[in-house]
Amino acid sequence: MAIAKKPAKQNDQVHSKKEEQANAFIEEALRPNEIKEEETRQNKIPITMRFDVNLLKKIDAASRNRGVSRSSWIHYVISKAIESGDI
């Protein structure tokens, strides 16, 4: 007589199916956050810069006037300078 796996009851199959559906739902719910994190880091590298205190105050004032973050303002000004050929 051969040894065989005990046949699954119908109740076990329903439980297994529900568990698979729950796991698929959880994986799908987590996926958008992973994509967003990848997209925000793509092509951007954090750097450290040192500024004179007086220059930093002027940068902060200029960024506030424009309504953007300090980082965004610096990025904008450098991009404009490169495009115009000043750098």
N, CA, C and O of each residue as an XYZ file, in Angstrom:
348
protein
N       0.834     -1.169      0.000
C       0.000      0.000      0.000
C       0.888      1.244      0.000
O       1.805      1.358      0.814
N       0.618      2.159     -0.898
C       1.411      3.376     -1.025
C       0.921      4.441     -0.050
O      -0.252      4.486      0.321
N       1.866      5.301      0.354
C       1.506      6.404      1.237
C       1.108      7.585      0.363
O       1.841      7.957     -0.553
N      -0.050      8.175      0.643
C      -0.551      9.299     -0.147
C      -0.956     10.433      0.785
O      -1.286     10.218      1.951
N      -0.922     11.638      0.245
C      -1.330     12.812      0.999
C      -2.830     12.748      1.256
O      -3.600     12.327      0.394
N      -3.233     13.167      2.439
C      -4.635     13.165      2.812
C      -5.378     14.152      1.917
O      -4.912     15.281      1.764
N      -6.485     13.790      1.331
C      -7.215     14.704      0.464
C      -7.697     15.927      1.241
O      -8.136     15.821      2.387
N      -7.608     17.077      0.603
C      -8.033     18.318      1.247
C      -9.547     18.381      1.313
O     -10.248     17.988      0.380
N     -10.029     18.879      2.424
C     -11.463     19.070      2.557
C     -11.840     20.342      1.811
O     -10.988     21.198      1.574
N     -13.076     20.467      1.450
C     -13.537     21.644      0.719
C     -13.326     22.894      1.570
O     -12.995     23.950      1.032
N     -13.508     22.798      2.871
C     -13.332     23.930      3.768
C     -11.881     24.422      3.729
O     -11.642     25.629      3.757
N     -10.910     23.500      3.665
C      -9.501     23.873      3.578
C      -9.210     24.597      2.276
O      -8.424     25.544      2.260
N      -9.828     24.171      1.191
C      -9.613     24.806     -0.103
C     -10.149     26.239     -0.107
O      -9.514     27.130     -0.670
N     -11.300     26.469      0.507
C     -11.882     27.812      0.586
C     -10.975     28.714      1.411
O     -10.729     29.858      1.031
N     -10.477     28.214      2.533
C      -9.589     28.996      3.391
C      -8.313     29.356      2.637
O      -7.846     30.492      2.709
N      -7.756     28.396      1.920
C      -6.534     28.634      1.158
C      -6.756     29.686      0.074
O      -5.902     30.546     -0.136
N      -7.895     29.623     -0.613
C      -8.225     30.580     -1.675
C      -8.360     31.988     -1.097
O      -7.864     32.947     -1.689
N      -9.024     32.122      0.051
C      -9.188     33.422      0.693
C      -7.834     33.981      1.137
O      -7.582     35.181      1.030
N      -6.985     33.115      1.624
C      -5.655     33.541      2.056
C      -4.839     34.036      0.860
O      -4.136     35.041      0.970
N      -4.922     33.354     -0.263
C      -4.232     33.789     -1.474
C      -4.752     35.152     -1.939
O      -3.966     36.017     -2.328
N      -6.062     35.343     -1.901
C      -6.654     36.618     -2.302
C      -6.196     37.747     -1.375
O      -5.905     38.849     -1.838
N      -6.133     37.478     -0.079
C      -5.699     38.485      0.882
C      -4.242     38.867      0.638
O      -3.893     40.047      0.675
N      -3.401     37.882      0.392
C      -1.988     38.155      0.119
C      -1.817     38.956     -1.165
O      -0.982     39.859     -1.221
N      -2.588     38.642     -2.187
C      -2.520     39.381     -3.449
C      -2.960     40.828     -3.241
O      -2.365     41.746     -3.805
N      -4.000     41.033     -2.432
C      -4.477     42.388     -2.139
C      -3.410     43.192     -1.417
O      -3.179     44.355     -1.750
N      -2.766     42.595     -0.444
C      -1.728     43.282      0.320
C      -0.549     43.638     -0.582
O      -0.039     44.756     -0.509
N      -0.116     42.726     -1.415
C       0.995     42.993     -2.333
C       0.659     44.132     -3.289
O       1.506     44.984     -3.557
N      -0.549     44.155     -3.799
C      -0.976     45.220     -4.718
C      -1.029     46.563     -4.007
O      -0.672     47.590     -4.583
N      -1.474     46.555     -2.756
C      -1.562     47.802     -1.990
C      -0.179     48.379     -1.712
O      -0.022     49.599     -1.660
N       0.803     47.544     -1.536
C       2.163     48.010     -1.258
C       2.895     48.467     -2.512
O       3.814     49.281     -2.415
N       2.525     47.983     -3.659
C       3.236     48.264     -4.900
C       3.309     49.762     -5.243
O       4.398     50.223     -5.584
N       2.227     50.549     -5.175
C       2.335     51.966     -5.544
C       3.357     52.722     -4.714
O       4.050     53.589     -5.248
N       3.475     52.425     -3.422
C       4.465     53.102     -2.589
C       5.877     52.790     -3.051
O       6.734     53.673     -3.056
N       6.128     51.557     -3.437
C       7.449     51.190     -3.926
C       7.768     51.950     -5.204
O       8.888     52.431     -5.375
N       6.802     52.060     -6.097
C       7.020     52.752     -7.362
C       7.291     54.230     -7.117
O       8.203     54.797     -7.720
N       6.523     54.857     -6.251
C       6.714     56.270     -5.961
C       8.103     56.522     -5.403
O       8.769     57.481     -5.793
N       8.543     55.664     -4.491
C       9.859     55.850     -3.898
C      10.954     55.727     -4.954
O      11.904     56.510     -4.949
N      10.834     54.757     -5.856
C      11.809     54.597     -6.932
C      11.820     55.816     -7.838
O      12.889     56.302     -8.208
N      10.641     56.318     -8.202
C      10.554     57.458     -9.109
C      11.159     58.704     -8.497
O      11.810     59.475     -9.201
N      10.961     58.924     -7.202
C      11.499     60.128     -6.580
C      13.009     60.074     -6.457
O      13.666     61.115     -6.482
N      13.561     58.905     -6.326
C      15.012     58.780     -6.198
C      15.716     58.685     -7.544
O      16.929     58.878     -7.631
N      14.966     58.392     -8.578
C      15.552     58.195     -9.891
C      16.176     59.503    -10.381
O      15.529     60.549    -10.338
N      17.399     59.451    -10.837
C      18.135     60.577    -11.412
C      18.404     61.703    -10.426
O      18.775     62.792    -10.863
N      18.242     61.509     -9.144
C      18.545     62.536     -8.158
C      19.496     61.971     -7.124
O      19.265     60.903     -6.557
N      20.574     62.712     -6.889
C      21.585     62.284     -5.938
C      21.707     63.356     -4.863
O      21.950     64.517     -5.193
N      21.549     63.010     -3.599
C      21.698     64.016     -2.545
C      23.154     64.441     -2.407
O      24.067     63.621     -2.496
N      23.352     65.738     -2.189
C      24.704     66.265     -1.982
C      24.696     67.164     -0.756
O      23.637     67.554     -0.264
N      25.882     67.486     -0.270
C      26.028     68.402      0.847
C      26.810     69.609      0.367
O      27.852     69.475     -0.274
N      26.294     70.798      0.683
C      26.965     72.038      0.305
C      27.083     72.920      1.533
O      26.264     72.837      2.448
N      28.102     73.763      1.552
C      28.280     74.721      2.645
C      28.148     76.119      2.074
O      28.758     76.439      1.054
N      27.344     76.959      2.736
C      27.127     78.338      2.307
C      27.504     79.293      3.434
O      27.379     78.964      4.614
N      27.959     80.458      3.057
C      28.156     81.548      3.989
C      26.784     81.898      4.575
O      25.780     81.838      3.865
N      26.731     82.258      5.845
C      25.470     82.526      6.524
C      24.696     83.634      5.817
O      23.486     83.507      5.631
N      25.360     84.712      5.421
C      24.668     85.827      4.763
C      24.102     85.410      3.407
O      22.990     85.802      3.054
N      24.861     84.618      2.646
C      24.372     84.140      1.349
C      23.173     83.208      1.547
O      22.209     83.263      0.783
N      23.234     82.369      2.554
C      22.128     81.451      2.815
C      20.851     82.212      3.183
O      19.756     81.809      2.792
N      20.987     83.298      3.924
C      19.813     84.118      4.251
C      19.191     84.698      2.985
O      17.968     84.755      2.859
N      20.034     85.128      2.051
C      19.529     85.676      0.787
C      18.855     84.583     -0.046
O      17.823     84.820     -0.675
N      19.440     83.399     -0.043
C      18.849     82.262     -0.768
C      17.481     81.924     -0.170
O      16.512     81.710     -0.898
N      17.414     81.881      1.159
C      16.143     81.582      1.822
C      15.084     82.629      1.506
O      13.925     82.289      1.269
N      15.473     83.897      1.501
C      14.525     84.964      1.189
C      14.030     84.844     -0.251
O      12.840     85.005     -0.520
N      14.951     84.562     -1.174
C      14.577     84.423     -2.584
C      13.650     83.227     -2.785
O      12.689     83.309     -3.551
N      13.928     82.128     -2.110
C      13.076     80.935     -2.262
C      11.694     81.172     -1.651
O      10.690     80.706     -2.190
N      11.639     81.897     -0.525
C      10.333     82.221      0.077
C       9.516     83.123     -0.847
O       8.312     82.925     -1.006
N      10.174     84.116     -1.457
C       9.475     85.019     -2.379
C       8.891     84.262     -3.560
O       7.823     84.612     -4.063
N       9.586     83.234     -3.998
C       9.127     82.442     -5.133
C       8.141     81.358     -4.701
O       7.435     80.788     -5.532
N       8.097     81.076     -3.391
C       7.159     80.078     -2.873
C       7.612     78.650     -3.090
O       6.787     77.749     -3.237
N       8.924     78.436     -3.113
C       9.465     77.084     -3.315
C      10.475     76.787     -2.213
O      10.859     77.671     -1.447
N      10.890     75.545     -2.150
C      11.889     75.160     -1.156
C      13.260     75.700     -1.551
O      13.494     76.066     -2.703
N      14.143     75.739     -0.586
C      15.516     76.178     -0.842
C      16.162     75.314     -1.919
O      16.798     75.831     -2.838
N      15.999     74.011     -1.804
C      16.583     73.080     -2.762
C      16.045     73.326     -4.178
O      16.806     73.346     -5.145
N      14.732     73.511     -4.285
C      14.127     73.765     -5.599
C      14.631     75.060     -6.200
O      14.887     75.127     -7.402
N      14.778     76.092     -5.379
C      15.256     77.387     -5.874
C      16.693     77.280     -6.379
O      17.021     77.789     -7.451
N      17.547     76.614     -5.597
C      18.942     76.438     -6.015
C      18.996     75.651     -7.321
O      19.746     76.007     -8.230
N      18.213     74.597     -7.416
C      18.165     73.786     -8.637
C      17.738     74.634     -9.826
O      18.330     74.539    -10.901
N      16.721     75.456     -9.641
C      16.202     76.320    -10.707
C      17.272     77.317    -11.176
O      17.507     77.466    -12.375
N      17.908     77.990    -10.227
C      18.900     79.012    -10.575
C      20.095     78.388    -11.298
O      20.578     78.944    -12.284
N      20.564     77.266    -10.827
C      21.701     76.604    -11.487
C      21.303     76.140    -12.885
O      22.083     76.289    -13.826
N      20.110     75.584    -13.034
C      19.646     75.139    -14.357
C      19.572     76.308    -15.335
O      19.996     76.182    -16.484
N      19.030     77.456    -14.882
C      18.935     78.639    -15.739
C      20.324     79.141    -16.127
O      20.543     79.527    -17.275
N      21.247     79.141    -15.197
C      22.608     79.604    -15.489
C      23.287     78.701    -16.508
O      23.992     79.189    -17.392
N      23.088     77.408    -16.398
C      23.690     76.463    -17.354
C      23.073     76.646    -18.734
O      23.788     76.674    -19.735
N      21.736     76.771    -18.795
C      21.039     76.947    -20.075
C      21.459     78.232    -20.795
O      21.572     78.259    -22.021
N      21.687     79.300    -20.014
C      22.043     80.576    -20.644
C      23.520     80.650    -21.001
O      23.942     81.583    -21.684
N      24.305     79.688    -20.553
C      25.721     79.673    -20.882
C      26.561     80.471    -19.924
O      27.742     80.697    -20.189
N      25.993     80.909    -18.813
C      26.758     81.661    -17.822
C      27.753     80.786    -17.070
O      28.704     81.297    -16.479
N      27.547     79.507    -17.088
C      28.470     78.609    -16.377
C      29.211     77.768    -17.399
O      30.043     76.938    -17.030
